[in-house]
Amino acid sequence: MRVPFLDLRAAYLELKAEIDAAVARVLESGWYILGEEVDAFEVEYATYCGARHCVGVASGLDALHLALHAMGVGPGDEVIVPANTYIATWLAVSQCGARPVPVEPDPQTHNIDPQRIEAAITQRTKVLLPVHLYGQPADLDAIIAIARRYELRVLEDAAQAHGARYKGKRIGAHADAIAWSFYPGKNLGAVGDAGAVTTNDDALAERLRVLRNYGSRVKYVNEVRGWNSRLDPLQAAILRVKLAHLDEWNTRRASIAAYYLQALSETDLVLPHVPRWADPVWHLFVVRHPLRDVVQKRLKEDGIQTLIHYPIPPHRQLAFADLELISEPLLTASRLADEVLSLPIGPHISFEQAEQVVVAMQRAIVNL
Ligand SMILES: *Cc1c(COP(=O)(O)O)cnc(C)c1O
């Protein structure tokens, strides 16, 4: 491959000295569950997000699941989710025994279409769960206004949006709670699984601290049936190093995105649309073409690795084959799944590599 989709090893090598020192610090501390390193990351990430609290957990899926559970979501409840998302968003709902109710995306932004949310609300709806897909903020003001009208809570899935801004303010404190993943490939990535919830709600944060730690505040005193889902201090130490570089790495992503947008503007591809109020962080750079599979194959032959986010939408997965309440056929989400293609983007793609992607793409779509 001349241009890999994402080079995680390069991310480590750039910060090797700092990361190695952080890892050694944890190993030598003799303290390996929660503790100072996790506390320090939580304070630093809450500050970065402009939120009062950050609670570190074991993964992005756990962040979503525990946040929903802490909001009281359980069997018989419904949670409104985007039809177009990674399956984790839906699984967090089903893990609570509740039902994910999908709403179609706006075909321009690929994010949940706020205008279609109200029609999906029922007596059982408890939470709206928008996703900031590809690092592009969803239209939060419109979504939060609907939630206020129906007395619902809002949980944001920000697994792809570290550092993104909505109307000038960083994602992380707009809605009731915000779930984060630090999966290695995310904009802020650990070297294994890790996640967190940020919130301004003191009671919710406290409930999450108990839920992640066996339902316990004091060792061997268990108030509720909890989970073991604690942020690992080794991951916390590495995330502290990487957090200091997040804005700079997001800026590098943005310059690759700006180049792609300009260099591919005269082609038949449908390029990402950025609403006026959004400052995206380009977790993914997703283009559309009706003959996507041919384009991808030609790019691969030219040494360009691309991925599809996501080839099978949750409603077409066997995992959700028994879900009755899919009120609409979800044609937009299905069409996007057939047409989307993610180009290489990241803080360690050189400008020369981005140029190679553009040249290969121009060759790939000619005469299609
Ligand atoms: C990555 C991701 C998750 C899940 O995060 P994990 O840390 O892998 O559990 C959830 N939602 C979205 C949109 C994601 O991209």
The ligand as a Gaussian input file, in Angstrom:
#p B3LYP/6-31G(d) Opt

LIG

0 1
 C      -16.150000       3.678000      17.943000
 C      -17.592000       4.019000      18.136000
 C      -18.328000       3.551000      19.231000
 C      -17.834000       2.494000      20.172000
 O      -16.653000       2.710000      20.800000
 P      -15.791000       1.482000      21.381000
 O      -14.768000       2.172000      22.182000
 O      -15.255000       0.717000      20.214000
 O      -16.706000       0.646000      22.214000
 C      -19.619000       4.007000      19.403000
 N      -20.186000       4.848000      18.510000
 C      -19.523000       5.293000      17.428000
 C      -20.204000       6.236000      16.499000
 C      -18.217000       4.888000      17.191000
 O      -17.574000       5.318000      16.101000

